[in-house]
Amino acid sequence: MNQIKSYIAEHQERFLTELIDLLKIPSISADKAYKKDVLKTADAIKDSLEKVGCDTVEISKTEGYPIVYAQKIIDKNLPTILVYGHYDVQPPDPINLWDSPPFEPVIKKTDKHPDGAIFARGACDDKGQMYMHVKAMEFMTATNQLPCNVKFMIEGEEEVGSANLATFVKNNTEKLKNDVILISDTGMIANDVPSITTGLRGLSYVEVEVTGPNRDLHSGLYGGAVANPINILTKMIASLHDENNHISIPGFYDNVEELSQQERAEMAKAPFNLDTYKKALDINAVYGEAGYTTNERNSIRPTLDVNGIWGGYTGEGAKTVIASKAYAKISMRLVPNQDWQNITKLFKTHFENIAPPGVTVKVTPHHGGQGYVTPIDSVGYKAASKAYQDTFGKTPIPQRSGGSIPIVALFEQELKSKTILMGFGLDSDAIHSPNEHFGVWNYLKGIETIPLFYKYFTELSK
């Protein structure tokens, strides 16, 4: 413990500088205009993994962005840990809501991060958390304390659905063979309340298009005489929830896992203050499905949300038109046992059926993935728990997350191994939002904790 703390203290400035340099590269996978930057980031990850002592490091091409694979095998009789992460980031829009440019990282103090936080797109999701593993690897190799084998698989398409990762995994099951998968792409309850994510929601993401007249029309000459696609779209979207905020798509809840009162009572033990929650978001009330608490709504219940909606004239001033088309992007977060492809079909059928005469509807599925629950009695979970106990001085709380990492279920299906989710971010770190950030303390605490997971996983696997 003391040795790793000393190592981090000695190299702290370099660890921060290296991460900041990585965050300066706008590796936006959703926008083809940034293709060179995404590829540049893959090269940077490859160089970093070579420098920290991996014996094999390669950039594996896919139909999309490449996967950086690396490994260090010290003894085939020892356990193997597979580290997964991603180097792509979300688009930074809306740019005008950032306090500083999203790809010009700055360190500023906040209420939650009195030691400072790095503000930049990708700081927490996932460059900062992924890079903790690279630096943890550096410590273990530099001090000759790597207790087992390690493999890295860092992809560049997580933010657009990991479309090519499944093919890579299926074609490389032997290469990726492992005893446990380790991911840091989640968060924890608070810096003084460590937690380990034990469940993730699945995802179905679609885009809808409503078409009315064959061109934009003058709203005075045609208003009230033809269907307005924007009006129609908003009514259709509004109908997707009933008065209890229950999703109204037929069959949507057929396979939803209902937790027992005992399980819900255990979840309720996690520290949570509703007033603090509302204050942090600057809202005067919470909102959601009737009969469930806030923490249940955002973790164990499925949801449907509009992520974007547009159509017609949105420029400066006025333009009186009835738009020919209206669009929306919609995501559905799913719970275990809900199949994302089936949910996508149910949505498509329902949305097309509720369209009134005068418009046509097109539903385009984008991507999705299954939910996931990991047991808390596994060797991997026990090793993670012991690691957190050492560095935080507290036993971590098992916690289900509202987020989605669709490839986790795929990993278990194809590689037959469990995933441990050791996240060090906070809910307040604004991932996917303007002013995303990652605490300096959290970044360094992750580097301190990860090597202990290796140590305890190796010991408990004997």
C-alpha positions as CSV (number, residue, x, y, z in Angstrom):
1,M,0.0,0.0,0.0
2,N,2.7,2.5,1.0
3,Q,4.7,1.7,-2.1
4,I,2.0,2.4,-4.5
5,K,1.0,5.6,-2.7
6,S,4.7,6.8,-2.9
7,Y,4.8,5.8,-6.6
8,I,1.7,7.8,-7.4
9,A,2.9,10.8,-5.4
10,E,6.2,10.8,-7.3
11,H,4.6,10.5,-10.7
12,Q,1.3,12.4,-10.1
13,E,2.1,15.4,-12.3
14,R,3.2,13.1,-15.2
15,F,0.0,11.0,-14.8
16,L,-2.1,14.1,-15.1
17,T,-0.2,15.5,-18.0
18,E,-0.5,12.3,-19.9
19,L,-4.2,12.1,-19.4
20,I,-4.6,15.8,-20.3
21,D,-2.7,15.2,-23.6
22,L,-5.1,12.3,-24.4
23,L,-8.1,14.4,-23.6
24,K,-7.0,17.1,-26.1
25,I,-7.7,14.7,-29.0
26,P,-11.3,15.0,-30.1
27,S,-12.0,11.3,-30.7
28,I,-15.7,11.7,-31.5
29,S,-16.8,8.4,-33.1
30,A,-20.3,9.6,-34.0
31,D,-18.9,12.3,-36.4
32,K,-16.9,11.2,-39.4
33,A,-15.3,14.6,-39.5
34,Y,-13.2,13.5,-36.6
35,K,-12.0,10.2,-38.1
36,K,-8.3,11.2,-38.1
37,D,-8.6,12.2,-34.4
38,V,-10.2,8.9,-33.4
39,L,-7.4,7.0,-35.2
40,K,-4.8,9.2,-33.6
41,T,-6.2,8.4,-30.2
42,A,-5.9,4.6,-31.0
43,D,-2.2,5.2,-31.8
44,A,-1.7,7.1,-28.5
45,I,-3.3,4.2,-26.5
46,K,-1.0,1.7,-28.3
47,D,2.1,3.8,-27.5
48,S,1.0,4.0,-23.8
49,L,0.5,0.3,-23.5
50,E,3.9,-0.4,-25.0
51,K,5.6,2.0,-22.6
52,V,4.0,0.4,-19.5
53,G,5.4,-3.0,-20.3
54,C,2.9,-5.0,-22.4
55,D,4.7,-7.6,-24.5
56,T,2.3,-7.7,-27.3
57,V,0.5,-4.5,-28.5
58,E,-1.4,-4.3,-31.7
59,I,-4.1,-2.2,-33.5
60,S,-6.7,-4.6,-34.8
61,K,-8.7,-3.2,-37.7
62,T,-12.5,-3.6,-37.9
63,E,-15.1,-2.4,-40.3
64,G,-15.2,0.7,-38.3
65,Y,-12.7,2.1,-35.8
66,P,-9.8,-0.2,-34.6
67,I,-9.5,-2.1,-31.3
68,V,-6.2,-1.7,-29.4
69,Y,-5.2,-5.1,-28.0
70,A,-2.4,-5.7,-25.7
71,Q,-1.2,-8.4,-23.3
72,K,1.5,-9.5,-20.8
73,I,1.5,-13.2,-20.0
74,I,3.9,-14.0,-17.2
75,D,2.7,-17.5,-16.4
76,K,0.0,-19.5,-18.2
77,N,-0.8,-21.2,-14.9
78,L,-1.8,-17.9,-13.3
79,P,-5.2,-16.2,-13.7
80,T,-5.7,-13.8,-16.6
81,I,-7.5,-10.4,-16.2
82,L,-9.0,-8.8,-19.3
83,V,-9.3,-5.0,-19.1
84,Y,-11.9,-3.4,-21.3
85,G,-12.3,0.3,-22.0
86,H,-13.0,2.7,-24.8
87,Y,-11.1,5.7,-26.3
88,D,-13.9,7.3,-28.2
89,V,-16.0,10.1,-26.7
90,Q,-19.5,11.7,-27.0
91,P,-20.0,14.8,-29.2
92,P,-19.5,17.9,-27.0
93,D,-22.7,19.7,-28.1
94,P,-24.0,22.1,-27.1
95,I,-20.7,23.9,-27.1
96,N,-22.0,27.2,-25.7
97,L,-22.9,25.5,-22.4
98,W,-19.3,24.6,-21.7
99,D,-17.5,26.9,-19.2
100,S,-14.2,26.1,-21.0
101,P,-13.5,24.5,-24.4
102,P,-14.3,20.7,-24.3
103,F,-11.0,19.7,-25.8
104,E,-8.8,22.1,-23.9
105,P,-8.7,20.4,-20.5
106,V,-8.5,22.5,-17.4
107,I,-8.3,21.6,-13.7
108,K,-10.7,23.4,-11.4
109,K,-11.9,22.8,-7.8
110,T,-15.6,22.0,-7.2
111,D,-17.7,21.2,-4.2
112,K,-17.5,17.5,-4.9
113,H,-13.8,17.7,-5.9
114,P,-12.0,20.0,-3.5
115,D,-8.7,18.6,-4.8
116,G,-9.6,19.7,-8.3
117,A,-11.3,18.0,-11.3
118,I,-10.2,17.7,-15.0
119,F,-12.9,19.4,-17.2
120,A,-12.9,18.0,-20.7
121,R,-15.0,15.8,-22.9
122,G,-14.1,12.2,-22.1
123,A,-12.5,13.0,-18.8
124,C,-14.7,10.5,-16.9
125,D,-16.3,8.6,-19.8
126,D,-14.0,6.9,-20.5
127,K,-10.5,8.2,-21.1
128,G,-9.8,9.1,-17.5
129,Q,-11.1,5.8,-16.1
130,M,-9.6,3.7,-18.9
131,Y,-6.2,5.4,-18.4
132,M,-6.2,4.5,-14.7
133,H,-5.7,0.9,-15.8
134,V,-2.7,1.9,-18.0
135,K,-1.1,3.7,-15.1
136,A,-1.9,0.8,-12.7
137,M,-0.2,-1.5,-15.1
138,E,2.8,0.8,-15.2
139,F,3.1,0.6,-11.4
140,M,2.9,-3.2,-11.4
141,T,5.5,-3.7,-14.1
142,A,7.9,-1.0,-12.9
143,T,7.9,-2.4,-9.4
144,N,7.8,-6.1,-10.5
145,Q,4.5,-6.6,-8.7
146,L,2.3,-7.9,-11.5
147,P,0.8,-11.0,-9.9
148,C,-1.0,-12.5,-12.9
149,N,-1.5,-12.2,-16.6
150,V,-3.3,-9.2,-18.2
151,K,-4.9,-8.5,-21.5
152,F,-6.3,-5.1,-22.7
153,M,-9.0,-4.5,-25.2
154,I,-9.7,-0.8,-25.8
155,E,-12.2,0.0,-28.5
156,G,-13.2,3.2,-30.4
157,E,-16.9,2.7,-31.0
158,E,-18.5,2.4,-27.6
159,E,-20.3,5.7,-27.9
160,V,-21.9,4.6,-31.1
161,G,-23.0,1.1,-30.0
162,S,-19.8,-1.0,-30.4
163,A,-21.1,-2.3,-33.7
164,N,-17.9,-4.1,-34.6
165,L,-16.8,-5.3,-31.2
166,A,-19.1,-8.3,-31.3
167,T,-17.5,-9.6,-34.4
168,F,-14.0,-9.0,-33.0
169,V,-14.9,-10.9,-29.8
170,K,-16.5,-13.8,-31.6
171,N,-13.5,-14.2,-34.0
172,N,-10.9,-14.0,-31.1
173,T,-12.3,-16.0,-28.3
174,E,-9.1,-17.8,-27.7
175,K,-7.0,-14.7,-27.8
176,L,-9.3,-13.0,-25.4
177,K,-9.6,-16.0,-23.0
178,N,-9.6,-14.8,-19.4
179,D,-10.7,-15.5,-15.9
180,V,-12.4,-12.2,-15.2
181,I,-13.2,-9.0,-17.1
182,L,-12.4,-5.7,-15.4
183,I,-14.1,-2.4,-16.5
184,S,-14.0,1.1,-15.2
185,D,-16.8,2.9,-17.1
186,T,-19.2,3.3,-14.2
187,G,-19.3,5.4,-11.0
188,M,-19.6,5.2,-7.2
189,I,-22.0,6.7,-4.7
190,A,-19.5,9.2,-3.3
191,N,-15.8,9.7,-2.5
192,D,-16.5,8.6,1.1
193,V,-19.0,5.9,0.1
194,P,-17.4,3.5,-2.3
195,S,-19.6,1.2,-4.3
196,I,-19.3,-1.5,-6.9
197,T,-21.8,-1.6,-9.8
198,T,-23.5,-5.0,-9.9
199,G,-26.1,-4.3,-12.5
200,L,-26.5,-2.4,-15.8
201,R,-29.6,-1.6,-17.8
202,G,-29.9,-2.6,-21.4
203,L,-30.6,-0.2,-24.2
204,S,-32.7,0.2,-27.4
205,Y,-32.0,3.4,-29.4
206,V,-34.1,4.5,-32.3
207,E,-34.7,7.4,-34.6
208,V,-38.2,8.3,-35.8
209,E,-39.3,10.4,-38.8
210,V,-42.8,11.8,-39.4
211,T,-43.6,13.1,-42.9
212,G,-46.6,15.2,-43.8
213,P,-46.8,17.3,-47.0
214,N,-44.2,17.0,-49.7
215,R,-42.7,20.3,-48.9
216,D,-42.6,23.0,-46.2
217,L,-45.9,25.0,-46.3
218,H,-46.9,28.5,-45.5
219,S,-48.5,28.2,-42.0
220,G,-51.1,30.9,-42.8
221,L,-52.3,29.4,-46.1
222,Y,-52.2,25.8,-44.9
223,G,-52.4,25.9,-41.1
224,G,-55.3,23.9,-39.8
225,A,-55.9,22.2,-43.2
226,V,-53.1,19.7,-43.3
227,A,-51.4,17.6,-40.6
228,N,-48.4,19.3,-39.0
229,P,-45.6,16.7,-38.6
230,I,-44.2,18.5,-35.6
231,N,-47.5,18.7,-33.8
232,I,-48.3,15.1,-34.7
233,L,-44.8,13.9,-33.5
234,T,-45.2,15.6,-30.1
235,K,-48.6,14.1,-29.6
236,M,-47.3,10.6,-30.5
237,I,-44.4,10.9,-28.1
238,A,-46.6,12.2,-25.3
239,S,-48.8,9.2,-25.7
240,L,-45.9,6.8,-24.9
241,H,-46.4,7.4,-21.2
242,D,-49.7,7.2,-19.2
243,E,-50.7,9.4,-16.2
244,N,-48.5,7.3,-13.9
245,N,-45.5,7.6,-16.2
246,H,-45.9,4.0,-17.2
247,I,-44.7,3.2,-20.7
248,S,-47.8,2.5,-22.9
249,I,-46.2,0.2,-25.5
250,P,-48.1,-3.1,-25.6
251,G,-45.9,-6.0,-24.3
252,F,-43.1,-3.6,-23.1
253,Y,-43.2,-4.9,-19.5
254,D,-43.8,-8.6,-20.3
255,N,-40.3,-9.7,-19.2
256,V,-39.4,-7.0,-16.7
257,E,-37.7,-8.4,-13.6
258,E,-39.6,-7.5,-10.5
259,L,-37.4,-7.3,-7.4
260,S,-38.6,-8.6,-4.1
261,Q,-39.4,-6.2,-1.2
262,Q,-36.3,-7.6,0.5
263,E,-34.1,-6.7,-2.4
264,R,-35.6,-3.3,-2.6
265,A,-35.0,-2.8,1.1
266,E,-31.3,-3.7,0.6
267,M,-31.0,-1.1,-2.2
268,A,-32.6,1.5,0.0
269,K,-29.7,1.2,2.5
270,A,-27.5,3.2,0.1
271,P,-27.0,6.8,1.3
272,F,-29.4,9.1,-0.6
273,N,-30.7,12.5,0.2
274,L,-33.6,13.7,-2.0
275,D,-33.2,17.4,-1.2
276,T,-29.5,17.2,-2.0
277,Y,-30.3,15.4,-5.3
278,K,-32.8,18.1,-6.3
279,K,-30.5,20.9,-5.4
280,A,-27.7,19.4,-7.4
281,L,-29.9,19.4,-10.5
282,D,-31.6,22.7,-9.7
283,I,-35.1,21.1,-9.8
284,N,-38.0,21.5,-7.4
285,A,-39.4,18.0,-7.7
286,V,-38.4,14.6,-9.0
287,Y,-40.4,12.8,-11.7
288,G,-41.0,9.2,-12.8
289,E,-42.9,6.0,-12.6
290,A,-45.4,5.9,-9.8
291,G,-44.7,3.4,-7.0
292,Y,-40.9,3.6,-7.1
293,T,-38.2,5.7,-5.5
294,T,-35.8,7.8,-7.4
295,N,-33.0,5.3,-7.0
296,E,-35.3,2.5,-8.2
297,R,-36.5,4.5,-11.2
298,N,-33.0,5.1,-12.5
299,S,-31.7,1.6,-11.9
300,I,-34.2,-1.3,-11.7
301,R,-37.0,0.1,-13.9
302,P,-37.1,0.5,-17.6
303,T,-37.5,4.0,-19.1
304,L,-38.2,5.7,-22.4
305,D,-36.8,9.2,-23.1
306,V,-36.6,11.6,-26.0
307,N,-32.9,12.4,-26.6
308,G,-33.4,15.0,-29.3
309,I,-36.3,16.4,-31.3
310,W,-36.2,18.7,-34.4
311,G,-38.0,19.9,-37.5
312,G,-39.1,23.1,-39.2
313,Y,-37.4,26.4,-38.7
314,T,-35.0,26.9,-35.7
315,G,-32.9,29.8,-36.9
316,E,-33.0,33.4,-35.6
317,G,-36.1,35.3,-36.0
318,A,-39.4,34.0,-37.4
319,K,-40.3,31.9,-40.4
320,T,-43.9,30.8,-40.6
321,V,-43.8,27.3,-42.0
322,I,-45.4,23.9,-41.5
323,A,-42.5,21.6,-41.8
324,S,-42.6,18.7,-44.2
325,K,-40.8,16.5,-41.7
326,A,-40.2,16.1,-38.0
327,Y,-37.7,13.9,-36.2
328,A,-36.8,12.6,-32.8
329,K,-34.2,10.3,-31.3
330,I,-35.5,8.0,-28.5
331,S,-33.7,5.8,-26.1
332,M,-35.2,3.0,-23.9
333,R,-33.2,1.8,-20.9
334,L,-34.1,-1.8,-20.2
335,V,-33.8,-4.1,-17.2
336,P,-32.5,-7.7,-17.2
337,N,-34.7,-10.2,-19.1
338,Q,-35.9,-7.5,-21.6
339,D,-34.5,-8.4,-25.0
340,W,-33.4,-5.1,-26.7
341,Q,-34.2,-6.4,-30.2
342,N,-37.7,-7.5,-29.2
343,I,-38.3,-4.1,-27.5
344,T,-37.2,-2.3,-30.6
345,K,-39.7,-4.3,-32.7
346,L,-42.5,-3.6,-30.2
347,F,-41.7,0.1,-30.3
348,K,-41.6,0.2,-34.1
349,T,-44.9,-1.6,-34.4
350,H,-46.6,0.6,-31.8
351,F,-45.3,3.9,-33.1
352,E,-46.3,3.1,-36.7
353,N,-49.8,2.0,-35.5
354,I,-50.5,5.2,-33.6
355,A,-49.7,7.5,-36.5
356,P,-52.9,9.3,-37.6
357,P,-54.0,9.8,-41.2
358,G,-52.2,12.5,-43.0
359,V,-48.6,11.5,-42.1
360,T,-46.3,8.6,-42.6
361,V,-43.9,7.3,-40.0
362,K,-40.4,5.8,-40.4
363,V,-38.6,4.1,-37.4
364,T,-34.9,3.5,-37.8
365,P,-33.2,1.3,-35.1
366,H,-29.7,2.5,-34.3
367,H,-28.1,0.2,-31.6
368,G,-28.8,-1.5,-28.4
369,G,-27.7,-4.2,-25.9
370,Q,-28.8,-6.4,-23.1
371,G,-28.9,-5.6,-19.4
372,Y,-26.6,-7.4,-17.0
373,V,-26.4,-8.5,-13.3
374,T,-23.3,-9.9,-11.7
375,P,-23.2,-11.9,-8.5
376,I,-21.7,-10.6,-5.3
377,D,-20.4,-13.9,-4.2
378,S,-17.9,-14.4,-7.0
379,V,-14.1,-14.3,-6.7
380,G,-14.0,-11.2,-8.8
381,Y,-16.5,-9.3,-6.6
382,K,-14.7,-10.4,-3.4
383,A,-11.4,-9.3,-4.8
384,A,-12.8,-5.9,-5.7
385,S,-14.4,-5.5,-2.3
386,K,-11.1,-6.2,-0.5
387,A,-9.3,-3.7,-2.8
388,Y,-11.7,-1.0,-2.0
389,Q,-11.6,-1.8,1.7
390,D,-7.8,-1.3,1.6
391,T,-7.8,2.1,-0.2
392,F,-11.1,3.6,1.1
393,G,-11.1,2.0,4.6
394,K,-14.8,1.0,4.0
395,T,-16.6,-2.0,2.5
396,P,-18.1,-1.0,-0.8
397,I,-21.8,-1.1,-1.3
398,P,-23.2,-3.2,-4.2
399,Q,-25.2,-0.9,-6.5
400,R,-27.2,-1.3,-9.7
401,S,-26.6,1.4,-12.3
402,G,-29.0,3.1,-14.6
403,G,-26.5,3.2,-17.4
404,S,-25.8,0.7,-20.1
405,I,-22.6,-1.0,-21.3
406,P,-24.2,-3.3,-23.9
407,I,-21.0,-5.4,-24.5
408,V,-20.9,-6.7,-20.9
409,A,-23.7,-9.3,-21.7
410,L,-21.9,-10.1,-24.9
411,F,-18.7,-10.8,-23.1
412,E,-20.4,-13.3,-20.8
413,Q,-22.1,-15.0,-23.7
414,E,-19.0,-15.3,-25.9
415,L,-16.1,-15.5,-23.4
416,K,-18.0,-17.3,-20.6
417,S,-16.6,-15.0,-17.9
418,K,-18.0,-12.5,-15.4
419,T,-17.4,-8.8,-15.5
420,I,-16.4,-6.6,-12.5
421,L,-17.3,-3.0,-12.7
422,M,-15.0,-0.8,-10.7
423,G,-16.0,2.7,-11.4
424,F,-14.5,5.8,-9.7
425,G,-16.6,8.6,-11.2
426,L,-19.4,10.4,-9.5
427,D,-23.0,11.1,-10.8
428,S,-22.2,14.8,-10.7
429,D,-19.3,14.4,-13.2
430,A,-21.6,15.4,-16.1
431,I,-20.8,12.6,-18.5
432,H,-22.4,13.1,-21.9
433,S,-23.1,16.7,-20.8
434,P,-21.4,20.0,-21.1
435,N,-18.6,20.5,-18.5
436,E,-17.9,16.8,-18.1
437,H,-15.1,16.3,-15.5
438,F,-13.3,13.7,-13.5
439,G,-11.8,14.3,-10.0
440,V,-8.0,14.3,-9.7
441,W,-8.5,12.4,-6.4
442,N,-10.7,9.9,-8.1
443,Y,-8.2,9.3,-10.9
444,L,-5.4,8.7,-8.6
445,K,-7.5,6.6,-6.2
446,G,-8.4,4.4,-9.1
447,I,-4.7,3.9,-9.9
448,E,-4.1,3.0,-6.3
449,T,-7.0,0.5,-6.0
450,I,-6.7,-1.4,-9.3
451,P,-3.4,-3.2,-8.5
452,L,-4.9,-4.5,-5.3
453,F,-7.7,-6.1,-7.3
454,Y,-5.0,-8.0,-9.3
455,K,-3.4,-9.0,-6.0
456,Y,-6.5,-10.3,-4.3
457,F,-8.0,-11.9,-7.4
458,T,-4.8,-13.9,-7.8
459,E,-4.8,-14.9,-4.2
460,L,-8.5,-15.9,-4.1
461,S,-8.2,-17.8,-7.3
462,K,-5.8,-20.4,-5.8
